[in-house]
Amino acid sequence: MIDAIRPLAVVTGASSGIGYELARLAAEDGYDLVIAADEPAIVEAQSGLEQYGGRVESLQVDLSTIEGVDQLIALIGGRQVDVLMANAGRGLGHGFLDQDWAEARFVIDTNVTGTVYLIQNVARDMRDRDRGRILITGSIAGLMPGSFQAVYNGSKAFLDSFSFALRNELKDTNVTVSCLMPGPTDTAFFARADMLDTKVGADPNKADPADVALAGYRAMNKGEGDVVAGFKNKLQAAIAAVTPQSVLAQQHRKMAEPGSGDL
């Protein structure tokens, strides 16, 4: 007897945190997986996800480059992608003028360039088949000017906006685009961004990545346009919509300025 063909989910940034939890949810739902990240831990993630019985293929690759994304596309190998969860992202703290340009560009290229290049390649096939779901991990950070996190917040503002534009372009198809907008989440993000000495980095009450992923995964399956995970973050997003940008920038400064975690 030939086994039924399992649907395929592609998840980036899946070595840990929200990305791993998204991949786990898909695996539990019977998807085969192609997962990618720029860390060796993606191999361990593959081992953890194989327990759910599906086929899991992993790739350690630099998704900030066109060449890296092309490697991921080659691994997909023309197979039908039923779900794309574009979660790969990087952050960077400190004042913009004090940042190393190579590190700032890495954030932009990972969060923006690599992400939209991958989406274009996968979503074209979805449109041709008139079927598919896309979940983009944006952030509520994209709703406010990110003092001492300017490049990151700017990149997430792009993704938040991009997701709604693409969703509208595909509104007459059966391809859905959803945007997950988390707040501060208990992942390795703040350590990687050198923000552990900030108020937001030192906050012990960050969201559980499993809860954040579940909110995004459910919204994607319902075809919803966006989801802000957590009541506190929903309130913050609502306030941001009616607060002057200069005030938001000052509020963000209090959270993200180096040393603010000691105040």
N, C-alpha and C positions, 0 to 999 in steps of 0.2 A: 504493500500500500504506500502510495506517495504522500508524504507529509504536505499539508497545506502550506503555501508560501506565506511566510510571516511578513508583516509590514516592516519597513525600514525607517528608523529614526537616526538622524545625524545630530550629534551634540558637540559643540565646541566648548572649550574651557571646562572639560568634564573630569579633570583629575581630582577635584575636591570641591567643597562648598556647594553653591547653588547648582553648578553645572553637573556635579556628580549626582546630586539628589534628583535633578531632572532626568538624567539618564536612568537612574534607578526606577523612577516612576514609569518610564517608558518600558523598561525591561519587565517590570511586574505586569504591565498591560499586554505583554506578548510581542513586543517589537524586537527585531534584530537591531543591533546597534553598530554604528561607526562613530567612534569618539576620538577627539583630538584635543591636545593641549601642548603647551611649550615646555612642559616639565616631565621628568622621568616618572613621576608618580602616576602618569596615565597608564602605565603598565600594571601597577597595583590596582588601579581603578578597574581595568579590564578584568582582572582576576575576581574582584569583588562582584562584578556585574554578571559574570558567567554563571553564577549560582542560580540565576533565574531561568536558565534553560535555553536561552536564545543564543544566537551567534553574536559574538562581540569582537569587533576589530578595532584596534587602537593605533594611533599615530602620534608620536612626539614630533612636533613641527612648529616652526615659527609662523604663526598666523598673521603676523604684521606685514608679511611680504607676499607679493603676488605669486612668487615661486612656491612658497609654503602652502598657500591656499590651493594652488594647482596640484600639489602633492595629495592634498585631501580629496580634491575632485577626482584625481586618478584612482585613489583607493575606493571611492564610491563606484567607479568603473561603469558609469552609465546605468546603474540600477535605479529603479524607481524609488525616489525619496518621498515617503508619506508625511514625515514630520521633520522639519529643520528647527532646531533650537540653538540659535546663534547667541551664545552666552559668553564667549571669550572676551576678556577685557582686562585692562591694567589701569592702575591709579598712580598718582604721583603727588606727593605733598610738597610743602615749602612754597615760597614766593616764586612767581614765574621767572623773574629776572635772575634768580639764584639757582634755577634748575639747569642741569646739563641738557644741551639741546638734543643730543642723541636720545636721552631718556624721555624727554618731552615728545619727540617725534615718534618714539616707540609706542607711547600711549595713543597718539592720534592714529598711527598706522594700524595698531591692533584693534582699537575700538571702532574706528570708522572705516578706513580703507579696506582692510582685510575682511571685515564683516560685510560690507555692502557688496564687495566683489563676490564673496561666496554666495550671498543671497541672490544676486543677479543670475549666477550660473544655475543654481538649484531652482529658483522660482520660475525661470523660463520654461523648464520642463514641466513644472507643476501647472503652469498656465496652459501649456499645450495639451496636457491630459485633463485639464479642468478639475483638478483635485489636489489638495494638499493643505498642510497647516504649517505656519511659520510663527515661532515665538522669538522675539528679540528682547534681550535683557537690556533695558534702558536703565533709568534710575530717577528717583525724585530729585537727585542732585541736578538733573537737567532742567529743573524748574526754577533754579536760583543761581545767581552769579557766585562762582566758587572761589571766593578769596582764599588764597593759599592752597588752592586746588583747581586753579583756573582752567588748565588744559583738560583735566578729567571732566569737570562739570560741563565744559563746552562740548566735549565729545559726546557726552550723554544727552545734552540738549539736541544735538544733531540726530542721534538715534531715536529719541522720543518723537521728534518731528518727522523723520524719515519713515518711521513705522506707520504713522497715520496717513502720510501721503501715499505710500505703497498700498495700504489697505484700501484707500479710495480708488486708486487706479485699478484694483482687482475686484471692485465691489460687484461687478456683473458676472463674476466667475465663482466657482466653488473652491477657490483658494482663499484662505483666511490669514490675516496678519494680526498678531496680538503683541502687545508691548508689556513686559513685566517691569514695574518700576519699584524696586526695593528701596528701603531706607538702609541705615547702617545695619549690617548683618555680621554675625559671628563667623567670619572666615579669615583666611590669611591675607585678605586685601590690605588691611592697614599696616601690617608688618612689611609687606612688599612695597607699599607706597611710602615707607618711612614716616608713618604718622602715629606711632604708638605713644608719643608724648603729647598728643593733642587731646582736647576734650572729647571729641567724637571717637578717637582711637582708643582712649582709655575707658570709655563708657562700658561698664560691665553688663548693661541691659540691652545688648544688641539682639536682633532677631535671630531665631534659629533658622539656618539655611534650609532645613527640611520643610519648615512651615512656609517659607517664602517660595520655594520651588513648587509646593503643592498648590499654592494660590495661583501661580502662573500657569501651571499645567492644567488646572481646572478651567481657567479662563480661556486658554488656547482651545481646549476640547469643546468649549461652548461657543467658540468663534467670537469671543468678546474682543473689543479693540484694545483695552488696556486694563491693568489691575495694579493697584497700589496695595502692597501687602502690609497689613497691620493697621489698627485703628489710629495709633499715634501718627503714623506716616500719612494716612488719609487726611487727618486733620492738618498736618503740616502742608500737604499739597494744596488743600483748600485755602489755607491762609496765604500761601505763596501766590495764588492767583489774584489776590486783591491787595497785595503789599507792594509798595514802591521798590523798584530794583535796588536803589541805593540802600534802603533799609535791609533788604535781604542780603546784600553783599556784606554789610556790617555784622549781621547775625551769623553769617557763615564764617566770617573772620573769627568770631568768638569760639566757634567750634573747631576750626581747622588750623589756626595759627600755631606754629611750633611753640611748645612750652605751655599751651593753654590747658593741658591736662593736669598741670601742677598747681593751677590756680584754685 
